[in-house]
Amino acid sequence: MRMRLSPLVLAGGSLVALAALAGAAYWINRPEPEIVLYAGSMLRPAIEDLVKDFEKRERVKVTRVYNGCGILVGQMEAVTPDVFFACDTSFMQKVEDKFQPSKNVSNNQLMIIVKKGNPHEIKKLTDLAKKGLKVGVGHEHQCALGQLTQQTFTITGIYNRIMKNIVVRAPSGDYLVTQMLTGSLDVVIAYKSNVLPYPNELEGIPITGIGPCETPAQPIAVAKDSKHPEIAQRLADFLQSDEARQRFEKVGFGWEAK
């Protein structure tokens, strides 16, 4: 004998089904949460693809702002990003009141970058004072690279000797390398990650013997007032994962995250 369901039961079941469908539709069509990431320009080759993967996995939007860390820190006087990934610990310290405790993720070797074959026979920092050389450095107020380069020249006592040869002060190492490739500069101070993509055009000479300046660490932190702190923290954690480590090391960074 076939059991007949009452209209009330049928109606109840329909409502449950409709509610489930409505919930699924909302989840599929919901507005994507958005967080903002400020990151030093030197980090872009390491993190850009990782952030894209994070967006797909988490169904969120991460607005990336890449620039010299001096510029990024200046922008934080008006607005604080959800996550800050700095080129050097000194720039994180300048805004540490706005963020949760930071963690060092990676490091990057400071190098003297010359053209393939080293036509000007640059072997050490003092060689940058050779007559007629066109030298490019980072801008000391706009990026960590510039600040570290200035500290390096000061520590080694060669700042005044090299000043006459400096013709470009740039907001990023990428810009300096581009100037090298076009022939506008003879030598620049930049990072290992800047020279690694150009093995046939450029070569790098590691700067050593000057302490922490030679391999600056890159810290990451989540803003105290982030509107999406859990998502921001998951992004920060992802950029410290084993998967991230492989990408960082591939493009020339050392690894510090634990």
C-alpha positions as CSV (number, residue, x, y, z in Angstrom):
1,M,0.0,0.0,0.0
2,R,1.5,3.4,-1.1
3,M,1.9,5.9,1.7
4,R,0.5,9.3,1.0
5,L,2.3,12.4,2.4
6,S,0.3,15.2,3.7
7,P,0.4,18.6,2.0
8,L,2.1,20.1,5.1
9,V,5.0,17.6,4.9
10,L,5.4,18.2,1.2
11,A,5.4,21.9,1.8
12,G,7.9,21.6,4.6
13,G,10.2,19.5,2.4
14,S,10.0,22.0,-0.4
15,L,10.9,24.9,1.9
16,V,14.0,23.0,3.2
17,A,15.0,22.3,-0.4
18,L,14.5,25.9,-1.4
19,A,16.5,27.1,1.6
20,A,19.4,24.8,0.7
21,L,19.3,26.1,-2.9
22,A,19.2,29.7,-1.8
23,G,22.2,29.1,0.5
24,A,24.2,27.4,-2.2
25,A,23.3,30.3,-4.6
26,Y,24.4,32.9,-2.1
27,W,27.7,31.1,-1.5
28,I,28.4,30.8,-5.3
29,N,27.4,34.4,-6.0
30,R,28.4,36.1,-2.8
31,P,30.7,39.2,-3.1
32,E,34.3,38.2,-2.7
33,P,35.9,39.5,0.5
34,E,38.7,41.8,-0.3
35,I,42.0,42.5,1.5
36,V,44.9,44.8,0.6
37,L,48.5,43.6,0.5
38,Y,51.4,46.1,0.5
39,A,54.7,44.5,-0.6
40,G,58.1,45.7,-1.5
41,S,58.8,45.7,-5.2
42,M,61.6,43.1,-4.8
43,L,59.1,40.6,-3.5
44,R,56.8,40.6,-6.6
45,P,58.6,37.8,-8.5
46,A,58.3,35.6,-5.5
47,I,54.8,36.2,-4.3
48,E,52.6,37.3,-7.3
49,D,51.8,33.7,-8.5
50,L,51.4,32.6,-4.9
51,V,48.8,35.3,-4.2
52,K,46.9,34.4,-7.3
53,D,46.7,30.8,-6.1
54,F,45.5,32.0,-2.7
55,E,42.8,34.0,-4.3
56,K,41.4,31.0,-6.2
57,R,41.6,28.7,-3.2
58,E,40.0,31.1,-0.8
59,R,37.6,32.8,-3.2
60,V,38.8,36.2,-2.1
61,K,40.3,39.3,-3.8
62,V,43.8,40.4,-2.8
63,T,44.6,43.9,-4.0
64,R,48.3,44.1,-4.4
65,V,50.4,47.3,-4.1
66,Y,54.0,46.9,-5.0
67,N,56.5,49.7,-4.4
68,G,59.6,50.8,-2.6
69,C,59.1,50.3,1.1
70,G,59.8,53.9,1.9
71,I,56.9,54.9,-0.4
72,L,54.6,52.2,1.1
73,V,55.3,53.3,4.7
74,G,54.6,56.9,3.7
75,Q,51.2,55.8,2.3
76,M,50.4,54.2,5.6
77,E,50.0,57.6,7.1
78,A,46.6,57.7,5.3
79,V,45.6,54.0,5.1
80,T,46.8,50.8,6.6
81,P,46.8,47.6,4.4
82,D,45.6,44.3,5.8
83,V,49.0,42.8,5.3
84,F,52.4,44.3,5.0
85,F,55.4,42.4,3.5
86,A,58.4,44.6,3.9
87,C,61.8,44.4,2.1
88,D,63.7,45.0,5.4
89,T,63.0,44.9,9.1
90,S,63.7,48.6,9.5
91,F,60.7,49.6,7.5
92,M,58.4,47.2,9.4
93,Q,59.7,48.8,12.6
94,K,58.6,52.2,11.4
95,V,54.9,51.1,11.4
96,E,55.0,48.3,14.0
97,D,52.3,50.1,16.0
98,K,49.8,49.4,13.2
99,F,50.5,45.6,13.0
100,Q,50.5,42.4,14.9
101,P,54.1,41.0,15.6
102,S,55.9,40.4,12.4
103,K,57.7,37.3,11.3
104,N,60.8,37.1,9.0
105,V,60.0,35.1,5.9
106,S,63.0,35.4,3.6
107,N,66.3,37.1,2.9
108,N,68.0,38.5,-0.2
109,Q,71.7,38.8,-0.9
110,L,72.9,42.4,-1.7
111,M,75.1,42.3,-4.8
112,I,77.3,44.4,-7.1
113,I,75.7,43.8,-10.5
114,V,77.8,44.2,-13.6
115,K,77.5,43.3,-17.3
116,K,78.3,39.8,-18.4
117,G,82.1,39.3,-18.5
118,N,82.6,42.2,-16.1
119,P,84.2,44.6,-18.7
120,H,85.1,47.2,-16.0
121,E,86.7,44.6,-13.8
122,I,84.6,45.4,-10.7
123,K,85.6,43.1,-7.9
124,K,84.8,45.0,-4.7
125,L,82.9,48.0,-3.5
126,T,85.9,50.4,-3.7
127,D,86.1,49.7,-7.5
128,L,82.8,51.7,-7.8
129,A,84.9,54.8,-7.4
130,K,86.8,54.1,-10.7
131,K,86.9,57.2,-12.9
132,G,84.1,57.5,-15.5
133,L,81.8,54.7,-14.1
134,K,78.1,55.2,-14.2
135,V,76.7,53.8,-11.0
136,G,73.0,53.2,-10.0
137,V,71.7,52.8,-6.5
138,G,68.4,52.7,-4.7
139,H,66.9,55.9,-3.4
140,E,67.6,56.0,0.3
141,H,64.2,57.5,1.2
142,Q,62.1,55.4,-1.1
143,C,63.2,51.9,-0.8
144,A,65.0,49.5,1.5
145,L,67.6,48.9,-1.2
146,G,68.6,52.5,-1.1
147,Q,68.8,52.7,2.7
148,L,70.9,49.5,2.8
149,T,73.2,50.7,0.1
150,Q,73.8,54.0,1.9
151,Q,74.5,52.0,5.1
152,T,76.9,49.7,3.2
153,F,78.8,52.7,1.8
154,T,79.0,54.3,5.2
155,I,80.1,51.2,7.0
156,T,82.9,50.6,4.5
157,G,84.0,54.2,4.5
158,I,83.6,54.7,0.7
159,Y,80.5,56.9,0.5
160,N,82.2,60.1,-0.4
161,R,84.5,58.4,-2.9
162,I,81.6,56.8,-4.8
163,M,79.2,59.8,-4.8
164,K,80.7,61.4,-7.9
165,N,79.9,58.3,-9.9
166,I,76.3,57.8,-8.9
167,V,74.0,59.0,-11.7
168,V,70.8,57.2,-10.9
169,R,68.9,56.8,-7.6
170,A,65.9,54.6,-8.2
171,P,62.9,53.4,-6.1
172,S,63.6,49.7,-6.9
173,G,66.2,47.2,-8.0
174,D,64.2,46.2,-11.0
175,Y,64.4,49.7,-12.4
176,L,68.2,49.7,-11.9
177,V,68.6,46.4,-13.7
178,T,66.5,47.7,-16.6
179,Q,68.9,50.6,-16.9
180,M,71.8,48.2,-16.9
181,L,70.2,46.2,-19.7
182,T,69.6,49.3,-21.9
183,G,73.2,50.4,-21.4
184,S,72.5,53.5,-19.4
185,L,74.5,52.2,-16.4
186,D,77.8,50.3,-15.9
187,V,77.1,48.9,-12.5
188,V,74.4,48.9,-9.8
189,I,73.8,47.7,-6.3
190,A,70.8,45.5,-6.2
191,Y,69.6,42.1,-5.0
192,K,70.4,38.5,-6.0
193,S,66.7,38.1,-7.1
194,N,67.2,41.1,-9.4
195,V,70.1,39.6,-11.4
196,L,69.0,35.9,-11.4
197,P,66.6,36.3,-14.4
198,Y,69.4,37.5,-16.7
199,P,72.2,35.0,-16.6
200,N,73.2,35.8,-20.2
201,E,73.4,39.5,-19.7
202,L,74.4,40.2,-16.2
203,E,76.4,38.7,-13.3
204,G,76.4,39.5,-9.6
205,I,79.2,39.8,-7.0
206,P,78.0,39.2,-3.4
207,I,78.7,42.0,-0.9
208,T,80.0,40.4,2.2
209,G,81.7,41.3,5.5
210,I,79.3,44.1,6.5
211,G,76.9,42.3,8.8
212,P,73.0,42.3,8.5
213,C,73.1,44.8,5.6
214,E,74.4,42.2,3.2
215,T,71.4,39.8,3.5
216,P,68.4,41.8,4.7
217,A,65.4,39.9,6.0
218,Q,61.8,40.4,4.7
219,P,59.2,40.4,7.5
220,I,55.4,40.0,7.1
221,A,52.6,41.2,9.4
222,V,48.8,41.5,9.7
223,A,47.2,44.8,10.5
224,K,45.7,45.2,14.0
225,D,42.6,46.8,12.5
226,S,42.1,44.5,9.5
227,K,38.4,44.1,8.6
228,H,39.2,40.5,7.6
229,P,41.8,39.4,10.1
230,E,41.3,35.6,9.5
231,I,41.8,35.9,5.8
232,A,44.7,38.2,6.2
233,Q,46.4,35.8,8.6
234,R,45.8,32.9,6.2
235,L,47.5,34.8,3.5
236,A,50.4,35.6,5.8
237,D,50.6,31.9,6.8
238,F,50.5,30.8,3.1
239,L,53.4,33.0,2.2
240,Q,55.4,31.2,5.0
241,S,54.5,27.7,3.8
242,D,56.7,25.0,2.2
243,E,55.0,25.8,-1.1
244,A,56.0,29.4,-0.8
245,R,59.5,28.4,0.1
246,Q,60.0,26.6,-3.2
247,R,59.0,29.7,-5.1
248,F,61.1,32.1,-3.1
249,E,64.2,29.9,-3.4
250,K,63.6,29.5,-7.2
251,V,63.8,33.2,-7.8
252,G,66.9,33.8,-5.6
253,F,65.8,34.4,-2.1
254,G,67.0,32.7,1.1
255,W,64.5,31.3,3.5
256,E,63.9,32.2,7.2
257,A,60.3,31.2,8.0
258,K,59.9,28.5,10.6
